[in-house]
């Protein structure tokens, strides 16, 4: 397994400077963020230059204002178009793929008003259609669209790894595990990882408190041992808040995680 860190956590003005710091801190790659309004495609020159300079950028974490599961059809359509563009760009960079949740912050069954404006069956129809379009585009470009489950307070449609696996209708649709969300939603995180292993293309890591690994109560030894046992050889991408200055915290975090690898 290899370690990546999201670009916004790294000090430095350019991707080249950020990557140099990441390597010194003990990471292997940078995870990019894909904003809306075709911002990611607008970075293509910057990204190609960084790749030519040796910067490793295998994955893109979506950072858009709306998502493929939005209740508004126009916003869903835009999210699909944005993700198609991001898939094209990461393919040009020789990367693995792009990840997205069904939605984020749109609705929670655990908070008022408790009743969403769309049925569970309609939710599934919407997500299946969007992922079908994105899966075909990903397949043509030789990359993956990866669905990430979020916890019940951030999303009401896809909360567990098993939920996400149920949408993997083609080889180009895979899933992302996030230790923070899993800590809330999975009855047994290790068992869930093992059961989802054939569809698991990527992992994001943070603590039970959303800070860096080592500041909460996640059993890192058990979860990373499970990933090793099922043959997972992808990235562990740091996506969290940092408790402390990055110059100090990031090397400590990389060392903390690596002692379990």
N, C-alpha and C positions, 0 to 999 in steps of 0.2 A: 504494500500500500504506500501511496505517496501523499505528501502534505501540500495543500494549496491554501492560499489566504486571499480573501476578497480585497479588491484593489483599494476600496475606500478606507481600509484599516491601515494601509501602509504609508509611512512617510515618504516624501519625494514628490517632485513636480511632474516627472514623466514616468511612463511605464518602465523605461529602462532603469531609472533611478529606483523605482519601487521594487523592481525585480532584483536588483543588486542587493538591496536591503533584505528582501525576502530570502535570498540564498544565504546570506550571512547569518540570518536568524534561524535557519534550519528548515526552510520550506523549499518546495520543488517547483511551484508554479503559482500563477496568479489567476484567481477566478474573477472574470469581468462582470460588470453590471450592465444590463440592457435597458435603457430608458425608452420612453415612448417618443412619438413624433419623429420616428426614423433617426433618432439621435445616434443610435448604435451604428447604423449604416454611414452616417456622417463622419464617424471616426475611422473609416476604413483605411485612409492614408496613414493615420497615426498607428493603427493596429498593424498594418503591413510592415511599416518601418520597424516597429518593435519586434515583430516576428523575425525580420531579417537580422536584427541585432541579437537574436537568441532568446528573447523573452518567451517563456512557455505559458500559453493561455488556452487551456483545453476546454473551458466551460463558460457559459454565460448564465447568470442568475437574473431573472426578469426583475425590472425595477420600474414598472409602468403604472399609470394611474388607474387603469382598469384591466380586466382580465377576460379569459375565454368563457367564464361562467357568469358574466354580468347579466343582470336582469334586462338591461337595455340592449336591444338587437344591434343598434348602431355601434355601441361600445364593444360588443362582442366581435363584430365584424372588424373593427379597427384593431382589436387585440390580436386577432388572427393575422391580419396584414402585417402588424409589427413583428410578430413572432416568425412569420415566413421570411421577412427581411433579415431578422437576426440569425435564423438558420442558414440563410444564404451566406451571410458574412462569416459565421464561424466555420462554415465549410471552406470558404476561401482561405481561412487561416489554418486549415488542417486540424481543426479541433474536434471534440467529441460531440458536443451538442448544446442545446439550450433547455433550461428548466423553467417550469412555471407551475404555480398552484392553480386550482380551479378558479379561485378568486381569493382576495385578501381584504378583510375589513368591510366586506359588503353586508354580511348578515351572520347572526349567530342564533341558533335554536336555544341557546342557554341564556339569552338576554332579551328584554322586551323589544319588540312586541311578540316574540316567540313563534309567530306564524309567518313563514316566508310567502311572498307573492306568487310562488311557483311551486308545483308539486315535486316530489322526489322523482317521479317518472319523467317529468319535464326537465328537471335538472340533468338527468342522465341523457336524455335525448340531445340537449344542448352541448354537453361535454363530449359525447360520442361523435357528434357531427364535427365539432371543432378539432378534436384530436385526429379524426380521420383525415381531414384536410391537411393538418400539420404533419401527420405521419407520412402521408404520400409525398409531401414536399421534402421532408427530411430524408426519406428513402431515396428520392431522386438525387439528393445532394450528398448522400453517403454519411449523414450525421443522425443524431437522435433528438427527438422531442421527449423531454423527461417530465413526468407529472409528480409534483411534490405534495404529499399530504400535509395539511396544517391542522393545528389543534382546534377544538370545538369553539373557542372564543374568537377565532380569526376567520373561520370558514365553516360552512355547514354542509358542504357537499362531499368532500374527500378528506377524511380525518386520519385514517390508518393506512399502513402499507398495503393491507389486503384490499382496502377500498381502491387504492391506486392501481394495484395489479389487475383488478377487474376491468380496467380500461385498456389493457395492453393487447389490442386486437391485431397488431402487426409488429414485426421485428423492430421497426424504427420507433415504436412507442415503448418507453421504459420508465422506471420510477426512480425517485430520489428519496433517500432516508435522511431525516434531520433529527439528531438526537434530542434536541429541545422539545420538538413536537411529540416525538415518540415517548419521552418521559411523561407526558400528560395523557396520551391516548392509548398506548400499547399496554395490554395487561402484562405481557412478558416480552420486553424488547428483544431479548436474545432469540426467543422462539419465533417472533415475528420476522426478524432478520433472516433466520434460517429458512422460513417458509417462503419468503419473498425473494430469496437469493437468485433464482433464474431470471428475474426481471430487474434486479437492482443494478443500475448503471452508475450511480453516484451517491456519495454521502456528504452531508454537511454536518459539521460538529460545533456544538456549543453546550454549555452547562444547563442544568436544570433551572438555573436562574437567568439564563440568556447571556451570562458573562462567559469569559474564556474557560475552557476545560481546566479543572483543578480547583474551581471556586465553589462548587456545589456538591451534589450527592450522586451523580451518575456513576454507575459501576463501569468505568472505562476498561478495566481489565477483562471483564466478562464480555462486553459488547465487541471490543476489538478482537478478542480471541474467537468469538463467534464468526466475525467477518473473515478472519484468517481460515477458520475451519471450513467455511463454505466456498473458499477459493476466491473471495473478492480481492481483486488486485487493482482497483481504481483509486480515485483520489478521495482523501478526507479534506474537505474544504472548510476552513475556519470562517464561520458566519456568526458573529456575536458582537456584543458590546465588550469593550475593553475596560477592565477595572485597573486603571493605571495608564501610564504613558506607553505608547506602542514600542518605543525604543527599548523599554525594559520588559514589558509584558510579552511581546511576541516571541523573543528568543526563549523566555521561560516556558511559554505555552508549547512551542515546538518541542522543546526538551521533555516536557511533561508527557506529551502524547507519544513521542518516539520511544519512551521507555516501555511502552506496552506493545510495540510493533515487533 
